Amino acid sequence: MSAQYPYLDTELVLPLLSALAAGLLIGIERGWRQRELASGSRVAGIRTFTLIGGSGAIVAIVALNISHAVAAVLLAGLLVVLVTMFLRAMNDTRSRDATTMVAALVALGLGLLGGAGYPAFAVAGAALTSFILAMRRQSHAFVARLTREEMQAIARYAVLAVAILPFLPDAQFGPYDAWNPFRLWLVVLLITGFSIAGYVANRLVGERRGTIVTAMIGGAYSSTAVTASLAQRLREGTGGPLSTGIALASAIMYLRVIALTAILAPVVTVPIFLLLGAPTLMAFAATALAWRFETGEEAASGGPRMTNKPFALLPAFVFLAAVAGASLLVNWAQAEFGEAGGGLSLFIAGSFDVDAAIVAFSALPEGAVAPRIAALALAGTVAVNMAFKTGIVLANARWRRGRTAALALLSSLILLLAILIWDFVRLFA
C-alpha cells in the first residue's frame, strides 16, 4: 500500500500527526485562556496552533526529503508571519500577551521535532507546555509569595543540583580510591534537600505538622540526613518541634532496619528483633516525651519562630567532610587489615548508612555468618549510627539547644548498648 501511495507511508504520516497533535494540545489551552475575548480580537486559538505545529512538521519533512534550502525559506516565512502577527496584536494595549507568541514558537519547534522523526518527544513536550500554561494562576501566586531568601535558595540549590552535579566524575579518586565526587556531592544535595522539604512543609501545613512530616519521610530514607538538617535549625532556634522530629526519624529508622532485615536477610529477623525491639519502643516513648516538652515550651514562649532560611550550606559541607573521612577509613581498613578490617569498616559505614550494612550481609553466602552473630553486628551498626547522630546534634546545636534531641537519642542508645553487651557476654562467655 505504502509503495503505491507514498503519502500513506507511516514514516511521514506519524510525524505529521504528532506535530498536529502537539499544536492542538497547546491550542486548546490558549483557546480556553482567550475564550472570553471578542471574536476577531484573539491572536491565535485551536486552529492556528494546530496549523503552526503541522507547518513545523512540513518544514522538517521537506528538509529531510526534498531540499534544505526550500525548508529554510518556508521556516523563515513562517517566522516572519508569526512575529508580524503578534507584534500587531501587541500594539493593542488590551491584548498584550507575550506568552501566546512564545507558545506559538514552541508549537512550531515541537512541530519541527515531530517532523524530524521524534513524534513521542513532540507530543510529550506539548503536554508539558500545556501543563505549564494551564498553571498560570498557581505559578503567579507562588512567585508572589516568594521572599528574597527563598528565591536565593532556589537559585543556590539549582546551581548545586544542575550546574555542578552532572559534571562531577562518577569514579573513585584519592587515597585508597576512597572518594567518589559524584556520590559525595549527592550527600550535600540530600542534606539541603531535606532542609528545603522541611521548610516547604512548614510553610504549607505549619511548623508542627511540617516538621513531623519531614521527619517521617526522611526517617524512612535517611535518619542521619534528617538529623543533620534539623540540628542545623535547632542551632538557629527556629522551626517547631525539631527535637521531636530528630527523635521520630531515628525511631522510624529502627522499624526500617527490622523490616529491611526481614526482606533481605530473613534468617536474622528474629534475633535482630530481640535486640532492637525494646530500643524501638524506647525511641518512640522518647519521641512522645520530646513532643510534650517542646509543645509546652512553645506555648510558654508564644509559639515557634519561622525561619527565613530554607537551607544553609555550611552544615551540609561539614557533613560531607565527615562522610569523606569515614569513606577513607573504610577503604584504609579493608586495604590494610583484610577480613579483620571488613568488620571495622562495617561499623564505620553503618554510622552513616545502616541499610548498607544490611545489604552487605544479605550478599554473603548462606551460612557464612551465624544468625545471632549477624544480628549482633547489625545491631552494633545501629548503635554506632545512633551515637553518630547524637554527635551531630551536639556539634550543631550544642547542649543548650540540642539537649532534648540528644537525650531522646541517648535513651534508646543506652538501652541498646546494654542489650548488646548482655547478648555478647551470653554468646561468648
Stockholm file with secondary structure:
# STOCKHOLM 1.0

chainA/1-429         MSAQYPYLDTELVLPLLSALAAGLLIGIERGWRQRELASGSRVAGIRTFTLIGGSGAIVAIVALNISHAVAAVLLAGLLVVLVTMFLRAMNDTRSRDATTMVAALVALGLGLLGGAGYPAFAVAGAALTSFILAMRRQSHAFVARLTREEMQAIARYAVLAVAILPFLPDAQFGPYDAWNPFRLWLVVLLITGFSIAGYVANRLVGERRGTIVTAMIGGAYSSTAVTASLAQRLREGTGGPLSTGIALASAIMYLRVIALTAILAPVVTVPIFLLLGAPTLMAFAATALAWRFETGEEAASGGPRMTNKPFALLPAFVFLAAVAGASLLVNWAQAEFGEAGGGLSLFIAGSFDVDAAIVAFSALPEGAVAPRIAALALAGTVAVNMAFKTGIVLANARWRRGRTAALALLSSLILLLAILIWDFVRLFA
#=GR chainA/1-429 SS CTTTCGGGCHHHHHHHHHHHHHHHHHHHHHHHHTTTSCTTCCSCCHHHHHHHHHHHHHHHHHHHHTCHHHHHHHHHHHHHHHHHHHHHHHTSGGGCCHHHHHHHHHHHHHHHHHHTTCHHHHHHHHHHHHHHHHTHHHHHHHHHHCCHHHHHHHHHHHIIIIIIGGGSCCSCBSGGGCBCHHHHHHHHHHHHHHHHHHHHHHHHHCHHHHHHHHHHHHHTTCHHHHHHHHHHHHHHTCSSSHHHHHHHHHHHHHHHHHHHHHHHCGGGHHHHHHHHHHHHHHHHHHHHHHHHHHHHHHHHHTSCCCCSCSCCHHHHHHHHHHHHHHHHHHHHHHHHHHHHHHHHHHHHHHTTCHHHHHHHHHTSCTTSSCHHHHHHHHHHHHHHHHHHHHHHHHHHHHHHHHHHHHHHHHHHHHHHHHHHHHHHHHHHC
#=GC SS_cons         CTTTCGGGCHHHHHHHHHHHHHHHHHHHHHHHHTTTSCTTCCSCCHHHHHHHHHHHHHHHHHHHHTCHHHHHHHHHHHHHHHHHHHHHHHTSGGGCCHHHHHHHHHHHHHHHHHHTTCHHHHHHHHHHHHHHHHTHHHHHHHHHHCCHHHHHHHHHHHIIIIIIGGGSCCSCBSGGGCBCHHHHHHHHHHHHHHHHHHHHHHHHHCHHHHHHHHHHHHHTTCHHHHHHHHHHHHHHTCSSSHHHHHHHHHHHHHHHHHHHHHHHCGGGHHHHHHHHHHHHHHHHHHHHHHHHHHHHHHHHHTSCCCCSCSCCHHHHHHHHHHHHHHHHHHHHHHHHHHHHHHHHHHHHHHTTCHHHHHHHHHTSCTTSSCHHHHHHHHHHHHHHHHHHHHHHHHHHHHHHHHHHHHHHHHHHHHHHHHHHHHHHHHHHC
//
